[in-house]
Amino acid sequence: MPSFFGGLIGHPLRTTIFAGKFLAFTHLFLEYGWSTAPAAGPSMLPTFEMLGEWLLVSRLHRFGRGVEVGDLVAYNIPINDQVGVKRILGLPGDYVLLDTPGSGSNAMIQVPQGHCWIVGDNLPASRDSRLFGPVPLALIRGKVIGKIKPFHFHWIRNPLKRVDEPSEA
């Protein structure tokens, strides 16, 4: 009986088909399932550390599908080619404050259809919708559902509760 590797090496067509299937499955899993991304920068302190944490991102929430106010999302930053993580503060139709609370400006904006308003948890160190305006939902890459540290995993839950949900008292 030939060994597994000997069988693969002996049949180049079978090896090619196996590799193609594996690559297709991996692509579909990472594009439409779950992916990981490193957390970096001070904009989401204290929710995430500046370095050393990885985020588990559910790609099932691409394009803003099923996201709510308070959720953390990974998105394509509209002013450069990077991916960022921020918290959703407003969805289409919501009114949000244009500037940082306490800045003296009380100007508000209604989030347009097809857009969301995102901000970092560390407002002074965050480049977010206050800088570049409402973000198209099409730029949402997924919802952050967990953070990973060496030897530790923590689920991320939305800290805001909807009014119609029963309390857990």
PyMOL commands that set and color helices and strands:
alter all, ss='L'
color gray80, all
select helices_A, chain A and resi 4-10+12-32+59-64+123-125+129-132+137-139
alter helices_A, ss='H'
color red, helices_A
select strands_A, chain A and resi 34-39+53-58+72-76+83-90+95-97+108-110+115-119+135-136+140-149+152-155
alter strands_A, ss='S'
color yellow, strands_A
deselect
rebuild
show_as cartoon
